[in-house]
Amino acid sequence: MSNIRNIIASLLLPLCIASCSEASLPDAKQEAARQLCITSSVEPYQGETAATRVNAAGDSFKDGDYIMIKIICPFVPSTEIGESTGGGSNDAFFLLKREGSNWVNLKAADGFDINGDYSPGGGPDIYGGGYTEVQQTPYIYTAVTWSEEKVFIASNQTLDQFSNVFHADQSIEHNYCASDILWTQTVMQTGAWNIHLSFKHKMACLDITFDDSNMKDAKGNHVTLTDKAVLTLEGMPDIDNAEICVGNYYANRSKVNSPYGYQQKTACSYENNGKVIGIAVIDETQKKAVTYPMTGNPHPAGGWAYNKTELTPIPNTGTYTAFKYGEKRFRLIVPPCTLSEKATFWLRDGDRRYSIQLDRLTFEENNLYPVKLNI
């Protein structure tokens, strides 16, 4: 998916607060100066040896990737330092951008509205803005990648949200990378100076190769795949341009919440923490965000105040287009789900058409599934 980076913590002391590079560790000088150090890593897909992420090769973060961080202190009724951005962003998110090996605060020059005032603004300064924590209470740091800002009007108010959007058409590299959602949750017993975020893929990926040694045209002549071949998969959850919701048990205890926002979308029971629980839908009738499951997702997700109602799962009528990953090779990001019927690949190459059923019904998060198609 296309946008991702490190994370958060620091104190009210010095104004000179610096982030750490991904490969670096805090040194004694940083600790003495109370400088925040955020490091990150990405767990590889199950079935893949190299660490992966949002670039097309799948082996590193890219410059310009985005993450958003939500800080929650769930075991105290007061709002602790770091839980609020003082109105600097909706839902009190810290918004970071990847630059080289560092995570930096989102700037006005990046062109995002941030707070719904219809003009570009900078995100809350996690490093030097006084949002640092030293309270003696557990802190929950939850980070997720995002790729699109959505500004809209609901209930006569302007809302600004940051979404990890899934794309059915992944033939474009940006759409393929953006659909690979990464999520992490770090628990610290107190506020901390040094935070490490270990991201994990919350989607599945199909790694598709071809054997065209027996491929023939309509006249029975042997042919091979051309570089114009297009591969689609029919019969998948119809979630094009939808926001993927990853359950956060601690969102039940979030103290700074926007209407139609993060708490409503992600609140869940403890056993569903960190699982994909569906897609976000703005329901004006109920005046809240509602999370609709895909077949095979946990539902209801079981939040204390939200996501308690069992809803009809999204229909499996969607068609996804794969990303051309190499010669006779495609990749396709798919959501965690369980199908009732097998999905069907369609290979279109010039005026030739070939269809093959995918011999799999269940797709689990963080899994890379090798698929070989004999045409």
N, C-alpha and C positions, 0 to 999 in steps of 0.2 A: 504494500500500500504505500502511499506516497508521502509521508511526512512525519518525522519523529525525532526525539532528543532526550537529554538527561533530566535531573531534577533538583531538590530543594532543601534548604535549611540554613539558618544563620542567626545573628543576634543584633541587638540595637546599638552595639558599640561603634566600630569604625565605619566610616562611609566608604572606605576602600575595600569592597567585597569582590572577590574574584571567583570565577568558576574554574573547575579543574578540567583538564583534557580527559578523554575517556581512558587513556592508558595510564594517567598519572594517579598518584595517591597523595593525600594531604601530608605535608611535611610539618615539622615542629613549628616553623615560623608561621605557617598558616593557622595552625591550631592556637598558637599564642595570641595571634591577632584576631581570632574568632572569625576567620574567613570561611564562608560557605564553600563546600566542595561537593559537586554533583558528578557522579560517575554513572555510566550505564553500560549494559551489555544486552545481547539478544540471544536467547536460547535457540538452537537450531530446530528445524522441524524434526519430528520423529521420522527416522528413515533417511536423514540427511546428515552428513558428518560436519559440514562447515556451518558456522553461524551465518544467519541470513537476516535480511531485512528488506528495505523498500526499494533498493535499486533493482534494475532489471536482472542483473546477475544474481541478486539475492544474497550478497555477502557483506553489505555494509549500509550504514545510513547515508543519505545524500544531503548535500548542502541544500537548505531550503525546506527540509522536512520539519513538521511541527508536532509538538506534544502539548497537552494541557494537563495540569496537575491540580488535584483537589486535596486539600489538607483537612482532616477531621480529627478532633479529639473526642472520641465517643463516650468516655466514661466520666465526664464532668459536665454539669449543666451550663457553666459559663462559656463564653466565646473566647477561646485562647488566641494568643498572637499567632498569626499564620492562617487561621480559619477564615478571616475576613480580609478583603482587599480594600475596605472602605469605599465601596462603590466603584472601584477601578475596573471591575469586569463583572459581568453577570455570572451568578453562581459561584463567585469568588474563585475563579480559575486563575492560576498562573500560566501564562502562555509563552512558550519557549520555541525558539527556532534553531535549527542546526547550522552552525558556521564552523567549517573545518572539523576539529575534534571537540568543539565546545557547544554547549547549549547557552544561548543568549536570550535576553528578554525581547519579545516582539516590539518593534518600533513603529512609529507612525509612517515611516517610509515604506513599510511592508504593505500598506494600503488597506488595513482592516479597521472596521468601525470600532470594535472592542466593547463599547457600552451603549450602542443604539442611538447615538446622537447624529448619525448620518454624516460623519466626517471621520477620516482616518485618525487613529490615536495609538499611542504606545500602550503596551500591556503593563500590569503592575510589576514593579522592579523587585524581583525576588531577592536579588543580591544586595541592593543598597537602599531599599525602600522602607526599612523598618518592619518587614514581615517575617522576622526571624524568631526562632523558638528556643527558649531554655526552660520552659515550664516542666515541672516534675509530674507529668501525666503522659500516658501513652498517646502517641501521634500515629495516624494512619495516612500514608502518602500514596495516593492512587493516581497513576499516570496512564494516558491513552493517546495514541496518535489521532490526528484529525487532518482533514484535507480541505474543508469548505466552511465558509462563514455564511450563516443564514440570518438575514434581518427581515422580520415580518411583523405584522400587526395582528394581535389577537386580544379580545376583550378590551378594545379601545386603548391598548398600550403597545408601544414598540418593544419588541423582544429581539435580542441578539444572541445567537447560539453558534457554537463551533461543533461541527459534526464529522464523524468518520463515515464517509459515504461509500456505499457499494455501487459498483458499475457493472451492469450486465455486459456491456460492450468493452471488453478488455483488449481489443486489438491495438489500441493506443497505449503506449508504454505508461503514460501518466495514469490512466484509468486502472491498468493492471496493478501498478505499485500502490495506488491509493486504496485499492480494495483489500490490501493485506493489512488488517488491523492488528496493532500490537498493544498490549496492555500489561500493566504490572501493578503490584501492591506491596509496599514496604511498611512493616510495622516496627516502630521504635518505642522503647519503654519510656523515653522522655524526649523533649525537643533535642535536636541534634545539630552538629556542625557539618557532619559528613553523611551524605545520603547516597546509597547505591541503588539504582533501579535496574532490575533484571527483567527485560521485556520478553514476552512470550506471544507467539502467533495465536490469535483467537479465531482464525479462519483455517480452512484446510486448503491444500493445493494439489492439483492434478498435474503430474509431469508426463506428458503424452508424446510418445514416439511412434513411428510408422514403419511397417514392413510393406513396401510396395513392389516386392519382387514378382507377385502374381497379379498386379493391378492391370486391368484391361479396359479398353474403351467399349462403346456400344457395338463395335464391329468385331470385337474379340482380339484386337491388336494390343500387344503389350505397351504400356505407357508408364511414365514415372511422374511423381509429384513435381509441380513447378513452384517457383517462389511466389506465385500469386494464389496459392491454395488458401482457403478460409475454412476454419473449423468452428462449428457451433455445437452446443449441447442443449437439447430441448428437454423440458420436463423437470425443471429446477424451480426452487422458490422464486416467486415473482416479486423481487425486491429491488428492481433497478432504481438508482438514485435515492435509496432509503438509508436512514441512519441506523447502523448496527448498535444495539444496546448490550453492553456487558454488565452483568449483575454486580452490584456493590452492596454487600450486607450493611456496611457502615454508613451508606447514604441515608439509611433510616434515621441516623443521628446527626446529619448535616444541619448546621445552625444558620447558614447563609444560603438561601434558596430563591431562585427566580421562578416566576410563574411559567408553567409548561416546561420546566427545566430538568436538570440532572437528577434530582431526587426522585421525581415522578417517573423518570424513564428507567432508572437503574436499581431502585430499592428492591431487595429480594430477601429470601430466607438465607440462613447461614450456609446451608448445603449448596446453594446456587451461587455463592460468591465466586466471581471470576469466570462464570459461564456465560456464553451468549444466550440471552433470554428472549431475543426477538428484534423487532424494528420499531422505531418511534413513529407514532402517528399523533398529530395535533387534533384533538377532539374538541371542537368549539361547543358542542352540545353539553358535554360534561365540564368544559372549561379547564381542561388539563391535558397533559401528554399521556397517551396510552401506549403500552408496549404490546404489540401483537406478536405471538410466537410463530416460528416456522415449525413444520412437522418435525417432531423429535426434540424440540426445545422444551425445557422444563416449564410447565404452565399449570396453574398460575405460579408466578415466580415467588410469591409469598412475602412481599414487603409488609411492614407493619401497617402503613397507611395506604400504600399504593401497590399495584400489581397483585391484588388479591383475588381478582375475578378471572375465571376461566373464559378465554376468548377463542373464537374459531381461528385455527391456524391459517397463515397465508397460503393461498393455493399454489400448487406446483405447476404453474403454467408459463414459467419464465424461460427465455432462451438466452444463453450466455455465449459470447464470442471470445475465443481464446487468443492469447498473446503469442505471436510467433517468436519463439525463444532460440531458434537455431534451425539448421537444415533438417527437415523432416522431424521437427520437434516443436511442441507448443506447451505453454503452461496456462493454467486456469485456476484462479482463486474461487473457491466455493464456500458457502457458509456451513457451519455445523448443523446437520439436519439428518432426518431419516425419511426416505421416500417410501411410498407405498407401491410404486411401480418404477421399473428401471428407466433411467433417462436415456436419450438417444443422441449419439453423435451424428452430425451431418458434415461431410467433407465436400466442399465445392471447389472445383479446380477447372476454371474455364467453363465449358458446357457440360462437364462431367459431374455427377452426383453420386455419392456413396453414403450409406447409412449403416451404423453399427451400434448396438445397444451397449451401454456401460454396465458391466457386470458387478455393480456395487449399489447398495441401497443406503448405507450409513456412512456419513462423513463426520469425522471427529476433529476437533480443534487441534492445531499444532501438528497435524499429520501430513506428510508428503506422500501421495499415492502414485507410484509408477504405473502407467497405463500404456500397453503396447497394442496398437491397432493393426491388424492384418487386413489389408485392403484387397 
